[in-house]
Amino acid sequence: MKLDPQAWLARPGIRRLLKALHADQGIARFVGGAVRDLLLGEEPGDLDLATTHTPEEVIRLLEAAGIKAIPTGIEHGTITAVSSNTVVEITTLRADVSTDGRRATVAFTDDWQADASRRDFTINALYADPFTGEVHDYFGGMADLKARTVRFIGEPLQRIAEDHLRILRYFRFHARYGDGAPDADALDACTARANDLMALSRERIADELLKLLSLADPSPTIALMHARGLFAPVIPEIATTERLAGLIASERAAAIAANPVRRLAALLPPDPATADRVAARLKFSNKAKKRLASAADPDLGLNPRALAYRIGSAEAVDRLLLAGNAEDAAALKDWPVPRLPVGGAQMMARGIDQGPRIAKTLRAIEDRWVAEGFPEGAAFDAIVDAAVASAQ
């Protein structure tokens, strides 16, 4: 089978990059998602190239052509190329030397099938010639893609033993590409090896989980994972998955993009302290940690705009969507949160002494301004006058 190569050749800098690598000699092919997306009739996302060149050769060839080469994973054979602002991951063909479930020692090879055999799923081991679009399929990936089935290459238990993260990757791929019941052997293997997840770094777990939660509708897959006990080793706080489907329905009703942190909050108890512990365990950034804890707080308390003013627009939208208030969340989506149009200098000009009295007066102005719906003009001036008179 052949694909239309213009899907990638039309991108800025790609022809230049392929020329630098001498790809016309059959020593570089697009692989993975770029091929899979095209086979599904979708626009390719990230571009990944596999090549027989060694990493050092890739760097030399790119630099000779004036293309930026970044050794992002050179010990594993990966170089990031930036050609006319188009980013491509270039990886030398590899064969595993040893694995321990968390990392692999690899040897570089020129054997395309050997490289394909170390990849996790059949639909992830599809290669395509960058100029002719000819697809190279070593393990029935095209048939599986057509059937919307995600299968491991080789024996699932062994492949998971090589890299424990494949458990989470399996469910992410099933949520994205699967249709119907998952492959029974794969599901049983993931279930049997669930405790292997405890050996992984929390950063890797968090990255994969957030990718899964970012998909269009991962709720059926998440429910399956919970039923099979996949979360128990790493996030035992997940006691039910029912709220996630409701949140996704609210996001769609409000035409608000998915947010994986918000969706994780739907899986946790409505308790900020619990969310804070989970975020710390998963090594979230301070920003993501704060957002998860806020989303886990069920307190709406104020009207939607007042809530947005007090805790932030994104955080208010999270709480409203989690509460099923899609209409109020949609109304906040494009609302610019205002700033209090008065400050300490104006208070001093009105005769209020500098210090605690100014802060107290400004708080009184702000509280009334928020409660009355952020009035402007004469209505706001009346609020200021009343607060000043009370302070004098």
Secondary structure, 3 states (H helix, E strand, C coil): CECCCHHHHCCCCHHHHHHHCCHHHCCEEEECHHHHHHHCCCCCCCEEEEECCCHHHHHHHHHHCCCEEEEEEHHHCEEEEEECCEEEEEEECEEEEEECECCEEEEECCCHHHHHHCCCEHHHCEEECCCCCEEEECCCHHHHHHHCCCCECCCHHHHHHHECCHHHHHHHHHHHHCCCCCCHHHHHHHHHCHHHHHHCCHHHHHHHHHHHHCCCCCHHHHHHHHHCCCCCCCCCCCCCCHHHHHHHHHHHHHCCCCCHHHHHHHHCCCCHHHHHHHHHHCCCCHHHHHHHHHHCCCCCCCCHHHHHHHHCHHHHHHHHHHCCCHHHHHHHCCCCCCCCCCCHHHHHHCCCCCCHHHHHHHHHHHHHHHHCCCCCHHHHHHHHHHHHHHHC
